[in-house]
C-alpha cells in the first residue's frame, strides 16, 4: 500500500509540474514598453491603518508614466494611525489625488468590499485599478496593466505582483501563492470559462473595465466575501465577461507579512473560504500531501519513485520562482511548505467554526454567527 501511494503521488507530482510548464508558456505577460493609455484611469486605494505604507504606495502611483488622464482615490477606512494625513502629505497637493473618508460597513458587508465599493462609486475612470497600500508599482505598471486588459479583450485582469519575503515563515509559505494557480489552474480555459472553480485573482493589483464592473454588480455582488478579489472575478464572468490572472512580476512588488504571527493570522482570515467547505479543504490538502509529502517521505527511505516525485515538486517550484522573482533554493523545502499550508488551513477552519476570526480590529463572520442567524 505504501509503495502504491508513493507511485500515485509521484505520478501526480509529475503531471502537475508538466501543467506548470504549459502554464508558464501561456501566462499573459505585460509589455515592457506599453503604448500610452488614452482613456481615463482611476486608481483606487483602500487603506485601513496604513500610515506606514500609504505614502510610498501613493508616490509610486504618481510617478507612473503613460497614463495622461489619471485620478487617484485613497479611502481612509476608519484608521486610527493617521493614514489620511500620510496620504495627503504624500500627494503634496497633486490635483489628481483625492483622499476620501470612509464610513463604517453596513450590516452584511465586510470591511474591504465596502471600502472598495465606496471608492468605485466615487471613481470616474473607464478603467478601475484597485491597488493595496502595501503594493509598490513600477513606473510603467498602470499603462502595462491597462494594455493587458485591452490587448487581450479582457474585462478584468489581475497582474500578480512579485511577493517579497524576508523571514523563514514568509519564505516557507508565500511562494505557494503564485505556484498554486500556475500549477493547478488551466489559464487559457480560465479566461473564458464561467466556472467559479476556474478563477484566480489578487486584489493587490486588479484592473477591471468600469462598464463590466457595473454589469457584474460591482462590490455589491461580493459584499460578504472574504476573498472579494476572486469573488469579483467570478461575478464578472457570471455576467458574461472574461478575466484572468497574469504575470505582474515586473509591474509591482508586495510584502504582505513580516513575521510568523502575521503569516499565521493573515491566512487564518481567508483560507477557510478558499476551498468551499471543510470537505473541500480536506480533499485539496489531502491531494497536495499525496503529491508532494508522501513521495518526499518515501525518498528519505530510499524509494526511487519517491525521489522522482520529490524532484518533480521541487522542479515545479524552481520554475515558478525563476519566472516570478522568487528564491529557487527555497523550493527544496516544498514538502514542508505544503504541510504548513495544510496546518494553516486547518487552523483557519477551526477559528471560523468558533466565530473567532478577526482582522485589523474587525470581527469576521464565522460558522457560529451563521448558526445564530439561522436560529434567530
C-alpha positions as CSV (number, residue, x, y, z in Angstrom):
1,X,0.0,0.0,0.0
2,X,2.8,2.4,0.9
3,X,4.5,1.8,-2.5
4,X,1.3,2.3,-4.4
5,X,0.7,5.6,-2.6
6,X,4.2,6.7,-3.4
7,X,3.9,5.9,-7.0
8,X,0.5,7.6,-7.3
9,X,1.8,10.7,-5.5
10,X,4.8,10.8,-7.7
11,X,2.8,10.5,-10.9
12,X,0.5,13.3,-9.7
13,X,3.5,15.5,-8.9
14,X,5.0,14.9,-12.4
15,X,1.7,15.7,-14.1
16,X,1.2,18.9,-12.1
17,X,4.7,20.0,-13.0
18,X,4.1,19.4,-16.7
19,X,1.0,21.5,-16.3
20,X,3.1,24.2,-14.7
21,X,5.5,24.2,-17.7
22,X,2.5,24.7,-20.0
23,X,1.0,27.5,-17.9
24,X,4.3,29.3,-17.8
25,X,4.3,29.4,-21.6
26,X,0.7,30.6,-21.7
27,X,0.9,33.2,-18.9
28,X,-0.2,36.6,-20.1
29,X,2.8,39.0,-19.8
30,X,2.6,42.8,-19.9
31,X,4.6,44.9,-22.3
32,X,7.9,46.3,-21.0
33,X,7.3,49.5,-23.0
34,X,3.5,49.8,-23.2
35,X,1.8,52.3,-25.5
36,X,0.3,55.4,-24.0
37,X,-3.2,55.0,-22.5
38,X,-5.8,57.4,-23.9
39,X,-8.7,56.6,-21.7
40,X,-9.3,57.8,-18.1
41,X,-7.9,55.5,-15.4
42,X,-9.0,55.6,-11.7
43,X,-6.5,54.1,-9.2
44,X,-8.4,53.1,-6.1
45,X,-6.5,52.5,-2.8
46,X,-8.4,51.2,0.2
47,X,-6.4,51.9,3.4
48,X,-7.1,51.0,7.0
49,X,-4.3,51.8,9.5
50,X,-1.7,52.0,6.7
51,X,0.1,55.2,7.7
52,X,3.4,53.4,7.4
53,X,2.6,52.2,3.8
54,X,0.3,54.5,2.0
55,X,2.8,57.3,1.4
56,X,5.2,55.1,-0.5
57,X,2.4,53.4,-2.4
58,X,0.9,56.8,-3.5
59,X,4.3,58.2,-4.5
60,X,4.9,55.2,-6.7
61,X,1.4,55.6,-8.4
62,X,2.0,59.3,-9.0
63,X,5.4,58.6,-10.5
64,X,3.8,56.4,-13.2
65,X,4.1,57.1,-16.9
66,X,1.9,56.5,-19.9
67,X,-1.5,57.5,-18.4
68,X,-2.4,61.0,-19.3
69,X,-5.8,61.1,-17.7
70,X,-5.4,59.7,-14.2
71,X,-7.3,60.1,-11.0
72,X,-6.2,58.6,-7.7
73,X,-8.6,58.0,-4.8
74,X,-7.5,56.9,-1.4
75,X,-10.1,55.8,1.1
76,X,-9.3,56.1,4.8
77,X,-11.2,53.1,6.1
78,X,-11.7,54.1,9.8
79,X,-8.0,54.3,10.5
80,X,-6.7,55.4,13.9
81,X,-3.0,55.9,12.9
82,X,-3.1,59.0,10.7
83,X,-3.5,57.2,7.4
84,X,-5.4,60.1,5.8
85,X,-2.7,62.6,6.9
86,X,0.0,60.4,5.5
87,X,-1.8,60.1,2.2
88,X,-2.3,63.9,1.9
89,X,1.3,64.5,2.7
90,X,2.5,62.1,0.0
91,X,0.1,63.7,-2.5
92,X,1.7,67.0,-1.9
93,X,-1.3,68.9,-3.3
94,X,-1.4,66.9,-6.6
95,X,-4.8,67.7,-8.1
96,X,-5.1,64.1,-9.4
97,X,-5.4,62.8,-5.8
98,X,-8.4,62.8,-3.5
99,X,-8.4,61.4,0.0
100,X,-11.9,60.1,1.0
101,X,-13.2,59.4,4.5
102,X,-14.9,56.1,4.6
103,X,-18.0,55.2,6.6
104,X,-18.4,52.0,8.7
105,X,-19.6,48.9,6.8
106,X,-23.4,48.4,6.9
107,X,-24.9,45.1,8.1
108,X,-24.0,42.3,5.7
109,X,-20.8,43.9,4.4
110,X,-17.2,43.1,5.2
111,X,-14.8,45.9,5.6
112,X,-12.7,45.7,2.4
113,X,-15.6,45.1,-0.1
114,X,-17.3,48.1,1.5
115,X,-14.2,50.3,1.2
116,X,-13.8,49.3,-2.5
117,X,-17.5,49.9,-3.2
118,X,-17.1,53.5,-1.8
119,X,-14.1,54.0,-4.0
120,X,-15.7,52.7,-7.1
121,X,-18.8,54.9,-6.5
122,X,-16.6,58.0,-6.5
123,X,-14.5,57.0,-9.5
124,X,-14.9,58.5,-12.9
125,X,-12.5,56.4,-14.9
126,X,-13.1,54.0,-17.8
127,X,-10.8,51.5,-16.1
128,X,-10.7,50.9,-12.3
129,X,-7.4,49.8,-10.9
130,X,-7.5,48.6,-7.3
131,X,-4.2,48.8,-5.5
132,X,-3.4,47.8,-2.0
133,X,-1.4,50.1,0.2
134,X,1.4,47.7,0.6
135,X,2.0,47.5,-3.1
136,X,4.7,49.4,-5.0
137,X,4.1,50.0,-8.7
138,X,6.8,50.3,-11.3
139,X,6.6,53.4,-13.4
140,X,5.1,51.6,-16.4
141,X,2.8,49.4,-14.3
142,X,-0.5,51.3,-14.9
143,X,-0.1,51.6,-18.6
144,X,1.0,48.0,-18.9
145,X,-1.9,46.7,-16.9
146,X,-4.4,48.6,-19.0
147,X,-2.6,47.4,-22.0
148,X,-3.1,43.8,-20.9
149,X,-6.8,44.4,-20.3
150,X,-7.4,45.9,-23.7
151,X,-4.9,44.0,-25.9
152,X,-6.5,40.6,-24.9
153,X,-10.0,41.9,-24.8
154,X,-10.5,41.1,-21.1
155,X,-13.0,42.6,-18.7
156,X,-10.8,42.0,-15.7
157,X,-7.1,41.3,-15.3
158,X,-5.1,40.7,-12.2
159,X,-1.3,41.1,-12.7
160,X,0.2,39.1,-9.8
161,X,2.8,41.3,-8.0
162,X,6.2,39.9,-7.1
163,X,5.9,38.7,-3.5
164,X,8.8,39.9,-1.3
165,X,9.8,37.7,1.7
166,X,12.3,38.1,4.5
167,X,11.7,35.7,7.4
168,X,11.8,32.0,7.3
169,X,8.0,31.8,7.7
170,X,7.4,34.1,4.7
171,X,9.8,32.1,2.6
172,X,8.1,28.8,3.6
173,X,4.5,29.9,2.8
174,X,4.4,32.9,0.5
175,X,5.9,31.2,-2.6
176,X,2.9,29.0,-2.7
177,X,0.7,31.9,-3.8
178,X,1.9,32.0,-7.4
179,X,2.8,28.4,-7.5
180,X,-0.7,27.3,-6.6
181,X,-2.5,28.8,-9.6
182,X,0.3,28.3,-12.0
183,X,0.3,24.6,-11.1
184,X,-3.5,23.9,-10.9
185,X,-5.4,26.4,-13.0
186,X,-5.6,25.9,-16.8
187,X,-5.0,29.6,-17.7
188,X,-6.5,29.7,-21.2
189,X,-9.6,27.8,-20.2
190,X,-9.9,30.0,-17.1
191,X,-10.1,33.2,-19.3
192,X,-13.4,32.3,-20.8
193,X,-14.9,29.7,-18.6
194,X,-17.7,30.9,-16.2
195,X,-17.0,28.0,-13.8
196,X,-16.3,29.5,-10.3
197,X,-13.6,27.0,-9.6
198,X,-11.6,28.3,-12.6
199,X,-10.9,31.7,-11.1
200,X,-7.8,33.2,-9.6
201,X,-7.2,36.9,-8.8
202,X,-5.2,39.1,-6.4
203,X,-6.7,42.3,-5.1
204,X,-3.2,43.7,-4.5
205,X,-3.3,44.8,-8.2
206,X,-6.6,44.3,-10.1
207,X,-7.9,46.2,-13.1
208,X,-11.5,46.0,-14.3
209,X,-13.4,47.7,-17.1
210,X,-15.7,50.1,-15.4
211,X,-18.7,49.1,-17.5
212,X,-18.1,45.4,-16.9
213,X,-17.7,46.1,-13.2
214,X,-21.2,47.7,-13.1
215,X,-22.8,44.9,-15.2
216,X,-21.4,42.4,-12.7
217,X,-23.0,44.3,-9.7
218,X,-19.6,45.7,-8.5
219,X,-18.7,45.0,-4.9
220,X,-22.4,44.9,-4.0
221,X,-22.3,41.4,-5.6
222,X,-19.4,40.3,-3.3
223,X,-20.2,42.3,-0.1
224,X,-19.8,39.3,2.3
225,X,-16.9,37.6,0.6
226,X,-13.6,37.3,2.4
227,X,-11.8,36.6,-0.9
228,X,-13.5,39.5,-2.6
229,X,-10.9,39.7,-5.4
230,X,-11.7,36.1,-6.6
231,X,-15.4,36.7,-6.0
232,X,-15.4,39.8,-8.1
233,X,-13.7,37.9,-11.0
234,X,-16.4,35.2,-10.7
235,X,-19.1,37.9,-10.7
236,X,-17.6,39.4,-13.9
237,X,-17.6,36.0,-15.5
238,X,-21.1,35.3,-14.5
239,X,-22.2,38.5,-16.2
240,X,-20.6,37.3,-19.4
241,X,-17.2,38.9,-19.0
242,X,-13.7,37.5,-19.4
243,X,-10.9,37.7,-16.9
244,X,-7.7,36.1,-15.7
245,X,-4.7,36.3,-13.5
246,X,-1.5,37.5,-15.3
247,X,2.2,38.0,-14.7
248,X,2.8,41.1,-12.7
249,X,6.4,40.3,-11.6
250,X,7.9,43.4,-13.4
251,X,4.9,45.7,-12.6
252,X,4.7,45.6,-8.8
253,X,6.1,44.3,-5.6
254,X,4.3,43.5,-2.3
255,X,5.5,42.3,1.1
256,X,2.3,41.1,2.7
257,X,3.7,40.0,6.1
258,X,6.9,40.3,8.1
259,X,6.6,37.6,10.8
260,X,5.2,34.2,11.5
261,X,2.4,35.8,13.6
262,X,1.3,37.9,10.6
263,X,1.5,35.0,8.2
264,X,-0.5,32.8,10.6
265,X,-3.2,35.4,11.3
266,X,-3.3,36.7,7.7
267,X,-4.0,33.2,6.3
268,X,-6.4,32.4,9.1
269,X,-8.8,35.1,8.0
270,X,-9.2,33.7,4.4
271,X,-8.1,30.1,3.9
272,X,-11.3,28.7,5.3
273,X,-13.2,30.3,2.3
274,X,-10.7,29.2,-0.4
275,X,-11.9,25.6,-0.8
276,X,-15.7,26.0,-0.3
277,X,-16.2,23.6,2.6
278,X,-14.2,21.6,5.2
279,X,-14.6,18.6,2.9
280,X,-13.2,20.6,0.0
281,X,-10.3,21.8,2.1
282,X,-9.5,18.3,3.3
283,X,-9.7,17.0,-0.3
284,X,-7.3,19.6,-1.7
285,X,-4.8,19.4,1.2
286,X,-5.0,15.6,1.0
287,X,-4.1,15.6,-2.7
288,X,-1.3,18.1,-2.2
289,X,0.0,15.9,0.6
290,X,-0.2,12.8,-1.6
291,X,1.7,14.6,-4.4
292,X,4.4,16.4,-2.5
293,X,4.8,15.0,1.0
294,X,4.3,11.2,0.6
295,X,6.9,10.9,-2.2
296,X,9.4,13.0,-0.2
297,X,9.0,10.9,2.9
298,X,9.4,7.8,0.7
299,X,12.5,9.2,-0.9
300,X,14.1,9.5,2.6
301,X,13.6,5.8,2.9
302,X,15.4,5.1,-0.4
303,X,12.4,5.0,-2.7
304,X,13.3,5.8,-6.3
305,X,9.7,6.5,-7.2
306,X,9.6,8.9,-4.2
307,X,12.8,10.6,-5.4
308,X,11.2,11.2,-8.8
309,X,8.1,12.7,-7.2
310,X,10.1,14.9,-4.8
311,X,12.3,16.1,-7.7
312,X,9.2,16.9,-9.8
313,X,7.7,19.0,-7.0
314,X,10.9,20.9,-6.4
315,X,11.3,21.5,-10.2
316,X,7.9,23.0,-10.4
317,X,8.7,25.4,-7.6
318,X,12.0,26.3,-9.1
319,X,10.5,27.1,-12.5
320,X,7.8,29.3,-10.8
321,X,10.4,31.1,-8.6
322,X,12.6,31.9,-11.6
323,X,9.6,33.3,-13.5
324,X,8.1,35.3,-10.6
325,X,11.3,36.7,-8.9
326,X,11.3,34.2,-6.0
327,X,14.1,32.3,-4.4
328,X,14.7,29.0,-6.2
329,X,16.6,27.5,-3.3
330,X,13.5,27.7,-1.1
331,X,11.9,25.1,-3.4
332,X,13.9,22.3,-1.6
333,X,11.6,22.8,1.4
334,X,8.4,22.3,-0.8
335,X,7.1,19.3,1.3
336,X,7.3,21.4,4.4
337,X,5.6,24.3,2.7
338,X,2.7,22.0,1.8
339,X,2.5,20.8,5.4
340,X,2.5,24.4,6.6
341,X,-0.4,25.2,4.2
342,X,-2.4,22.2,5.5
343,X,-1.9,23.3,9.1
344,X,-2.8,26.9,8.3
345,X,-6.0,25.7,6.5
346,X,-7.0,23.5,9.4
347,X,-6.5,26.4,11.9
348,X,-8.4,28.8,9.7
349,X,-11.4,26.4,9.6
350,X,-11.2,25.8,13.4
351,X,-11.3,29.6,14.1
352,X,-14.1,30.1,11.5
353,X,-16.2,27.4,13.1
354,X,-15.7,29.0,16.5
355,X,-16.5,32.5,15.2
356,X,-13.1,33.7,16.4
357,X,-11.7,35.3,13.3
358,X,-10.6,39.0,13.4
359,X,-8.6,41.2,11.1
360,X,-7.5,44.8,11.6
361,X,-9.8,45.2,14.6
362,X,-12.9,43.9,13.0
363,X,-14.6,40.6,13.7
364,X,-15.1,38.4,10.7
365,X,-18.2,36.3,10.3
366,X,-17.9,32.7,11.4
367,X,-19.9,29.5,11.3
368,X,-21.1,30.2,14.8
369,X,-22.5,33.5,13.6
370,X,-24.4,31.8,10.8
371,X,-25.9,29.2,13.2
372,X,-27.1,32.1,15.4
373,X,-28.7,33.8,12.5
374,X,-30.5,30.6,11.4
375,X,-31.8,30.0,14.9
376,X,-33.0,33.6,15.1
